[in-house]
Amino acid sequence: MPTDLSLSFFESALAQFNELVDRLSSADSQNWEHGKLERYIHESGTELLRRLYQGHLDLRYASEDYQSEVVGSDGETRPVRCQGG
């Protein structure tokens, strides 16, 4: 079951989905030719999938366990975030 925190990563995708539904249920879209309707669904659907994917990646990144600071054998602090374990 998703939590409020995990859903927050998908706010952009939810906004895109709602926009798509609003547009498809509008009076204006009822007059579109099939080709225009297909293009709109393809473009907006692709954007929706991109936002879902980005939300998933952001959620994964936020939930991964990382070491906060790593010092190499040369005594230098490494600025790159690497997965711990």
C-alpha positions in Angstrom: 0.0 0.0 0.0 1.5 3.3 -1.0 2.2 5.9 1.7 1.6 9.6 1.5 5.4 10.0 1.2 5.7 7.5 -1.7 2.7 9.1 -3.5 4.4 12.5 -3.3 7.0 11.3 -5.8 4.2 10.7 -8.3 2.5 14.1 -8.0 3.7 15.2 -11.4 2.4 12.0 -13.0 -1.0 12.4 -11.3 -1.2 16.0 -12.5 -0.4 14.8 -16.1 -3.0 12.0 -15.8 -5.7 14.4 -14.6 -4.8 16.9 -17.3 -5.2 14.1 -19.9 -8.6 13.0 -18.5 -9.8 16.6 -18.3 -8.8 17.3 -21.9 -10.4 14.1 -23.2 -13.6 14.8 -21.4 -13.8 18.4 -22.7 -16.4 19.5 -25.2 -13.6 20.7 -27.4 -12.0 17.2 -27.8 -15.4 15.7 -28.7 -14.9 17.4 -32.1 -11.4 16.3 -32.8 -10.7 14.0 -35.7 -9.4 10.5 -34.8 -5.9 11.4 -36.0 -5.7 14.4 -33.7 -7.1 12.4 -30.8 -4.5 9.6 -31.4 -1.6 12.1 -31.5 -2.8 13.8 -28.3 -3.1 10.5 -26.5 0.3 9.3 -27.8 2.1 12.5 -26.8 0.4 13.0 -23.4 0.6 9.3 -22.7 4.3 9.2 -23.4 4.7 12.2 -21.0 2.7 10.4 -18.4 4.9 7.3 -18.6 8.0 9.5 -18.4 6.7 11.1 -15.3 5.8 7.8 -13.7 9.2 6.4 -14.5 10.9 9.5 -13.0 8.7 9.3 -9.9 9.8 5.7 -9.5 13.5 6.6 -9.9 13.1 9.5 -7.4 11.4 7.2 -4.8 14.1 4.5 -5.3 16.8 7.1 -4.8 15.2 8.5 -1.7 14.8 5.0 -0.1 18.3 3.6 -0.9 20.8 3.3 2.0 23.9 5.3 1.3 27.0 6.1 3.3 27.1 9.8 4.0 30.9 10.2 3.8 33.6 8.0 2.4 37.3 8.5 2.9 39.7 6.8 0.5 42.9 5.0 1.5 44.7 8.3 0.5 42.8 10.1 3.3 40.7 12.2 0.7 37.0 12.5 1.2 35.2 11.2 -1.9 32.4 13.6 -3.1 30.6 10.9 -5.1 27.5 9.3 -3.5 28.0 5.6 -3.6 25.8 2.8 -2.4 26.8 1.4 1.0 26.8 -2.1 2.0 
